[in-house]
Amino acid sequence: MAPEQHSHPVSLIPGVAPSARPIVRESLTYTASYCEENIYLILRDYVDPSQLDQYTVVFISNTQKCVPLFYQRIAQGNLPVCWDYHVILLHTSPITKLTSVYDFDTQLTPFPLSFRDYFLPTLNGPSPWPSWPVEVVEAIQETISRNPRRYKLIKGRDYLRLFASSRRHMLKKILSPLRPSTAGAPASPTGEVGEPAAPATAEVEIYVAPPPLYPPIRTEESECTLQKFLDFSPSWSDCDFGRIVDEWAFLNEFSDQNSTSI
C-alpha cells in the first residue's frame, strides 16, 4: 500500500515551545509501514523536551513476530492484522494520570484516543463479533492464543536519544532480468538466427514498502539501533532500549485505576 504523505513538520519557531504546537493527525508526517519513524517524529517535532517523561514508546511484538491487532487501517473488514511488530505512543497526563494513545494505523477515532477506548477493541475485536463462520472465529482465537502479545516500553527521552534506522529491514533481494539481447545467438547451418539466449539476471534490493522522503534517522553513535528495540528474546534484560512486560502487566500499568479493568 502506498504511503500517505503529509507535509513534513516545519522547523520550530524560535522562542515557541514544541508543546505549543497541537498534535493534529493531518499535520503529521506519516509513511505506511514505518511506524517506528512516525512515532519518533512526533516526539522530536511536537513534544516539549521538558515533557518527554510523560511519553512512553511501545513496541508490540513477540518472539514469533506475529501480533494480532484489530481495527487496523489495512485490515480486511473486521478481521485482525498480524504485524511482525507495531509501534505506538502513549501520553500519561501528570494531572489526571489518564493515558492517551497515538496510533497512525488504527481505524479508531479520535486521534489520540483514550487508553481504554483504544485497547478494548484493538485487543479483543468487535463487540459483539460479526456472524462469522465458526471456523473463522476458531482460527482467530487460535492465532491470538498461540501468539501472546508482548510490550516493550521505552521512555520518550530515551527513544529520541537512541533510535536510529538504516531501513535495511525493509529491503528484500530479488532477481531482476537484464535487458534481453539476441547478441551471441548461434546461427543454424541454414543461416537462420537461433533462439535468443536466456536473459541474464542480476540480484538487486528493493523496498517492500516505499521509504520516507526524508533521510534515515541516525544517532551520533549508530546508523541503526532498531534491532535492539525489536529484540523480544527471553534473554532480554531491561535497559535504556526498553523493558518487556506481558499483556496483563501492560494493561495494569496504564489503565485508568478508577474504571473497570479492560
VOPAGU-2260 file (C-alpha; in pm, 1 decimal, decimal comma):
REM VOPAGU-2260
SITE   aa  ch    i         X         Y         Z
SITE  MET   A    0       0,0       0,0       0,0
SITE  ALA   A    1     141,2     336,2     -97,1
SITE  PRO   A    2     221,9     564,8     195,0
SITE  GLU   A    3       7,4     861,3     284,4
SITE  GLN   A    4     246,2    1153,2     283,4
SITE  HIS   A    5     152,4    1458,7     484,6
SITE  SER   A    6     358,4    1775,3     490,3
SITE  HIS   A    7     673,5    1738,2     695,8
SITE  PRO   A    8     668,9    1946,4    1015,5
SITE  VAL   A    9     830,5    2283,0     960,5
SITE  SER   A   10    1118,3    2399,8    1173,5
SITE  LEU   A   11    1018,5    2517,2    1518,4
SITE  ILE   A   12     961,6    2888,7    1550,9
SITE  PRO   A   13    1234,9    3038,8    1771,4
SITE  GLY   A   14    1104,3    3106,0    2119,6
SITE  VAL   A   15     793,2    2891,1    2075,6
SITE  ALA   A   16     795,0    2561,9    2266,1
SITE  PRO   A   17     704,6    2249,9    2067,7
SITE  SER   A   18     423,6    2182,9    2315,3
SITE  ALA   A   19     251,6    2495,2    2179,7
SITE  ARG   A   20     200,1    2310,6    1851,2
SITE  PRO   A   21    -106,3    2087,6    1881,6
SITE  ILE   A   22     -58,6    1728,2    1768,7
SITE  VAL   A   23    -310,6    1717,4    1486,2
SITE  ARG   A   24    -308,2    1399,7    1278,6
SITE  GLU   A   25    -341,5    1580,6     945,8
SITE  SER   A   26     -31,2    1790,0    1015,0
SITE  LEU   A   27     195,3    1495,4    1099,0
SITE  THR   A   28     438,6    1313,1     875,2
SITE  TYR   A   29     316,9     960,7     807,4
SITE  THR   A   30     470,0     682,4     599,6
SITE  ALA   A   31     291,2     348,4     585,8
SITE  SER   A   32     491,4      54,7     727,5
SITE  TYR   A   33     739,4     283,3     907,5
SITE  CYS   A   34     553,6     318,8    1238,8
SITE  GLU   A   35     875,3     343,4    1441,4
SITE  GLU   A   36     975,8     656,1    1248,8
SITE  ASN   A   37     629,0     810,8    1253,8
SITE  ILE   A   38     632,6     795,2    1633,3
SITE  TYR   A   39     987,7     929,9    1654,5
SITE  LEU   A   40     885,0    1238,9    1455,4
SITE  ILE   A   41     600,6    1319,6    1695,0
SITE  LEU   A   42     843,7    1321,6    1986,7
SITE  ARG   A   43    1109,0    1516,5    1801,2
SITE  ASP   A   44     890,1    1781,9    1642,5
SITE  TYR   A   45     590,7    1824,6    1871,1
SITE  VAL   A   46     682,8    1748,0    2231,1
SITE  ASP   A   47     846,0    1997,6    2463,4
SITE  PRO   A   48    1173,3    1837,9    2586,2
SITE  SER   A   49    1070,3    1915,6    2943,8
SITE  GLN   A   50     762,2    1693,6    2894,9
SITE  LEU   A   51     926,7    1390,8    2734,6
SITE  ASP   A   52     899,7    1190,4    3056,3
SITE  GLN   A   53     522,4    1194,5    3014,4
SITE  TYR   A   54     555,3     987,2    2696,7
SITE  THR   A   55     617,5     615,2    2652,0
SITE  VAL   A   56     700,6     448,8    2321,7
SITE  VAL   A   57     556,4      97,8    2295,7
SITE  PHE   A   58     683,2    -173,6    2062,3
SITE  ILE   A   59     425,6    -452,6    2038,6
SITE  SER   A   60     574,9    -782,4    1924,3
SITE  ASN   A   61     681,7   -1127,9    2043,7
SITE  THR   A   62     934,8   -1399,9    1964,7
SITE  GLN   A   63     707,4   -1536,1    1691,6
SITE  LYS   A   64     697,6   -1195,0    1521,1
SITE  CYS   A   65     320,3   -1217,7    1486,9
SITE  VAL   A   66      94,7    -992,3    1694,4
SITE  PRO   A   67    -276,6    -985,0    1605,5
SITE  LEU   A   68    -444,1    -643,7    1638,0
SITE  PHE   A   69    -796,3    -543,9    1539,9
SITE  TYR   A   70    -919,9    -225,7    1371,9
SITE  GLN   A   71    -603,7    -162,3    1175,2
SITE  ARG   A   72    -636,4      50,7     863,3
SITE  ILE   A   73    -510,6    -222,7     630,3
SITE  ALA   A   74    -747,2    -484,0     776,4
SITE  GLN   A   75    -994,6    -672,1     563,0
SITE  GLY   A   76   -1326,8    -593,7     723,7
SITE  ASN   A   77   -1326,1    -666,8    1096,3
SITE  LEU   A   78   -1051,7    -927,5    1075,8
SITE  PRO   A   79    -733,3    -874,7    1278,4
SITE  VAL   A   80    -398,6    -788,7    1121,9
SITE  CYS   A   81     -89,7    -981,4    1230,5
SITE  TRP   A   82     206,8    -745,1    1245,3
SITE  ASP   A   83     564,8    -861,8    1293,7
SITE  TYR   A   84     581,4    -556,9    1519,8
SITE  HIS   A   85     384,9    -238,8    1572,7
SITE  VAL   A   86     479,4      88,3    1742,8
SITE  ILE   A   87     250,5     330,5    1923,4
SITE  LEU   A   88     296,5     626,9    2156,7
SITE  LEU   A   89     139,3     676,3    2499,7
SITE  HIS   A   90      98,2    1004,8    2683,4
SITE  THR   A   91      14,5     998,6    3052,8
SITE  SER   A   92    -110,3    1326,4    3195,5
SITE  PRO   A   93      72,4    1423,9    3516,8
SITE  ILE   A   94    -250,1    1590,5    3635,2
SITE  THR   A   95    -526,6    1341,0    3556,2
SITE  LYS   A   96    -299,5    1033,9    3540,9
SITE  LEU   A   97    -500,7     925,7    3235,3
SITE  THR   A   98    -323,1     780,7    2931,7
SITE  SER   A   99    -395,6     853,4    2566,4
SITE  VAL   A  100    -274,9     657,4    2264,1
SITE  TYR   A  101    -127,2     775,0    1934,2
SITE  ASP   A  102    -152,7     509,6    1660,9
SITE  PHE   A  103    -132,2     618,9    1298,1
SITE  ASP   A  104    -257,7     283,4    1172,7
SITE  THR   A  105    -579,3     241,9    1367,7
SITE  GLN   A  106    -926,5     292,0    1225,9
SITE  LEU   A  107   -1044,9     414,4    1564,4
SITE  THR   A  108   -1107,4     781,2    1634,5
SITE  PRO   A  109   -1038,0    1039,7    1766,4
SITE  PHE   A  110    -661,8    1089,3    1747,7
SITE  PRO   A  111    -531,0    1046,5    2010,7
SITE  LEU   A  112    -766,0     801,7    2179,2
SITE  SER   A  113    -805,2     718,9    2546,5
SITE  PHE   A  114    -616,0     408,0    2656,9
SITE  ARG   A  115    -934,8     218,9    2737,1
SITE  ASP   A  116   -1116,7     313,3    2416,6
SITE  TYR   A  117    -812,8     211,8    2212,7
SITE  PHE   A  118    -711,7    -117,6    2369,7
SITE  LEU   A  119   -1050,7    -268,4    2444,0
SITE  PRO   A  120   -1139,7    -306,2    2072,0
SITE  THR   A  121    -780,6    -330,6    1943,7
SITE  LEU   A  122    -702,1    -638,7    2153,0
SITE  ASN   A  123   -1044,7    -803,0    2168,7
SITE  GLY   A  124   -1207,6    -714,6    1837,1
SITE  PRO   A  125   -1562,8    -600,0    1765,1
SITE  SER   A  126   -1829,0    -645,0    2029,9
SITE  PRO   A  127   -2043,8    -828,8    1956,4
SITE  TRP   A  128   -1847,6   -1019,9    1697,8
SITE  PRO   A  129   -1996,8   -1036,5    1347,0
SITE  SER   A  130   -2177,3   -1350,7    1237,3
SITE  TRP   A  131   -1860,4   -1516,0    1113,6
SITE  PRO   A  132   -1843,9   -1887,4    1033,8
SITE  VAL   A  133   -1735,6   -2097,2    1330,9
SITE  GLU   A  134   -1411,1   -2194,0    1159,6
SITE  VAL   A  135   -1317,6   -1826,9    1114,1
SITE  VAL   A  136   -1378,0   -1748,2    1480,9
SITE  GLU   A  137   -1178,2   -2052,6    1589,2
SITE  ALA   A  138    -889,7   -1957,5    1359,9
SITE  ILE   A  139    -879,0   -1603,6    1504,4
SITE  GLN   A  140    -891,9   -1729,6    1862,7
SITE  GLU   A  141    -616,2   -1982,5    1793,3
SITE  THR   A  142    -396,7   -1715,8    1632,7
SITE  ILE   A  143    -436,3   -1491,8    1938,4
SITE  SER   A  144    -371,0   -1771,8    2188,0
SITE  ARG   A  145     -63,0   -1900,2    2001,5
SITE  ASN   A  146      89,5   -1554,2    1964,3
SITE  PRO   A  147      70,5   -1378,0    2301,2
SITE  ARG   A  148     143,0   -1010,0    2263,3
SITE  ARG   A  149     436,5    -859,8    2449,4
SITE  TYR   A  150     508,9    -492,9    2508,0
SITE  LYS   A  151     846,4    -322,2    2517,2
SITE  LEU   A  152     824,3      12,8    2697,3
SITE  ILE   A  153    1075,4     288,5    2623,4
SITE  LYS   A  154    1082,9     630,3    2783,2
SITE  GLY   A  155    1023,6     908,3    2532,2
SITE  ARG   A  156    1352,3    1076,0    2619,9
SITE  ASP   A  157    1548,0     753,4    2569,4
SITE  TYR   A  158    1379,1     682,9    2237,7
SITE  LEU   A  159    1475,7    1022,3    2097,0
SITE  ARG   A  160    1832,3     970,2    2213,5
SITE  LEU   A  161    1879,0     611,2    2098,5
SITE  PHE   A  162    1659,7     541,0    1797,3
SITE  ALA   A  163    1823,4     504,9    1456,5
SITE  SER   A  164    1722,7     312,7    1147,5
SITE  SER   A  165    1906,6     236,3     825,6
SITE  ARG   A  166    1578,0      93,8     686,8
SITE  ARG   A  167    1758,8    -216,8     567,6
SITE  HIS   A  168    1495,0    -432,8     736,0
SITE  MET   A  169    1257,8    -309,9     465,1
SITE  LEU   A  170    1479,0    -428,6     180,4
SITE  LYS   A  171    1446,5    -762,6       7,4
SITE  LYS   A  172    1657,9    -918,3    -265,3
SITE  ILE   A  173    1505,4   -1013,4    -597,2
SITE  LEU   A  174    1640,0   -1136,6    -928,2
SITE  SER   A  175    1593,2    -870,6   -1191,9
SITE  PRO   A  176    1632,0    -963,9   -1561,6
SITE  LEU   A  177    1884,0    -767,7   -1760,1
SITE  ARG   A  178    1784,9    -618,3   -2093,1
SITE  PRO   A  179    1724,0    -909,2   -2334,4
SITE  SER   A  180    1955,2    -938,6   -2633,7
SITE  THR   A  181    1998,8   -1167,7   -2935,0
SITE  ALA   A  182    2371,6   -1097,1   -2944,6
SITE  GLY   A  183    2566,9   -1417,1   -2945,8
SITE  ALA   A  184    2272,3   -1631,3   -3055,5
SITE  PRO   A  185    2423,8   -1900,6   -3278,2
SITE  ALA   A  186    2314,7   -1929,1   -3639,7
SITE  SER   A  187    2180,2   -2256,4   -3775,8
SITE  PRO   A  188    2350,6   -2438,7   -4067,2
SITE  THR   A  189    2092,7   -2275,4   -4296,3
SITE  GLY   A  190    2197,3   -1933,3   -4177,9
SITE  GLU   A  191    1893,0   -1868,1   -3962,9
SITE  VAL   A  192    1946,3   -1697,6   -3631,9
SITE  GLY   A  193    1893,0   -1930,9   -3340,4
SITE  GLU   A  194    1676,8   -1874,2   -3033,1
SITE  PRO   A  195    1787,4   -1581,7   -2814,6
SITE  ALA   A  196    1992,0   -1680,4   -2513,9
SITE  ALA   A  197    1804,2   -1692,8   -2183,1
SITE  PRO   A  198    1804,3   -1342,2   -2031,7
SITE  ALA   A  199    2069,9   -1285,0   -1770,0
SITE  THR   A  200    1960,0   -1176,8   -1423,1
SITE  ALA   A  201    2113,5    -967,7   -1151,4
SITE  GLU   A  202    2034,7    -964,1    -779,8
SITE  VAL   A  203    1900,3    -627,7    -667,0
SITE  GLU   A  204    1747,3    -491,3    -346,6
SITE  ILE   A  205    1407,7    -324,7    -340,2
SITE  TYR   A  206    1196,4    -177,5     -60,7
SITE  VAL   A  207     893,6    -384,5      35,9
SITE  ALA   A  208     722,3     -50,3     109,4
SITE  PRO   A  209     827,2     292,2     -21,9
SITE  PRO   A  210    1057,0     459,4     233,6
SITE  PRO   A  211    1001,7     805,7     383,8
SITE  LEU   A  212    1108,7    1101,4     174,7
SITE  TYR   A  213    1337,9    1239,5     446,3
SITE  PRO   A  214    1686,6    1090,6     518,8
SITE  PRO   A  215    1725,3     791,9     754,3
SITE  ILE   A  216    1731,2     877,7    1124,9
SITE  ARG   A  217    2071,9     831,0    1289,7
SITE  THR   A  218    2242,2     899,0    1619,4
SITE  GLU   A  219    2597,4    1016,4    1672,1
SITE  GLU   A  220    2695,3     662,7    1769,4
SITE  SER   A  221    2499,0     444,0    1531,1
SITE  GLU   A  222    2331,1     419,7    1192,4
SITE  CYS   A  223    2084,1     159,2    1316,5
SITE  THR   A  224    1962,2      58,7    1660,6
SITE  LEU   A  225    1621,1     -67,6    1550,6
SITE  GLN   A  226    1706,4    -434,4    1606,6
SITE  LYS   A  227    1766,0    -365,1    1974,9
SITE  PHE   A  228    1414,0    -232,5    2006,2
SITE  LEU   A  229    1283,8    -536,8    1816,7
SITE  ASP   A  230    1461,5    -788,3    2039,1
SITE  PHE   A  231    1192,0    -975,7    2232,3
SITE  SER   A  232    1403,0   -1279,4    2316,1
SITE  PRO   A  233    1369,2   -1438,4    2663,0
SITE  SER   A  234    1728,1   -1337,7    2738,6
SITE  TRP   A  235    1646,8    -965,9    2705,4
SITE  SER   A  236    1728,0    -764,8    3016,4
SITE  ASP   A  237    1582,5    -424,3    3095,5
SITE  CYS   A  238    1788,8    -128,8    2980,1
SITE  ASP   A  239    1753,0     207,1    2805,4
SITE  PHE   A  240    1626,2      18,9    2498,7
SITE  GLY   A  241    1317,1     -83,1    2692,7
SITE  ARG   A  242    1165,7    -326,6    2938,4
SITE  ILE   A  243     937,3    -607,1    2826,7
SITE  VAL   A  244     607,6    -678,4    3000,9
SITE  ASP   A  245     323,6    -916,8    2927,6
SITE  GLU   A  246     -26,1    -801,5    2841,2
SITE  TRP   A  247    -163,7    -816,8    3192,9
SITE  ALA   A  248     118,9    -605,7    3335,9
SITE  PHE   A  249      92,7    -359,1    3049,0
SITE  LEU   A  250    -281,8    -305,2    3088,8
SITE  ASN   A  251    -247,3    -281,8    3465,8
SITE  GLU   A  252      23,2     -15,6    3439,0
SITE  PHE   A  253    -161,8     221,3    3207,5
SITE  SER   A  254    -532,3     155,7    3262,0
SITE  ASP   A  255    -740,9     410,5    3447,7
SITE  GLN   A  256    -740,0     280,2    3802,6
SITE  ASN   A  257   -1082,5     433,4    3864,4
SITE  SER   A  258   -1255,5     246,0    3581,9
SITE  THR   A  259   -1343,7    -113,8    3518,4
SITE  SER   A  260   -1042,1    -312,6    3404,1
SITE  ILE   A  261   -1016,9    -369,3    3031,5
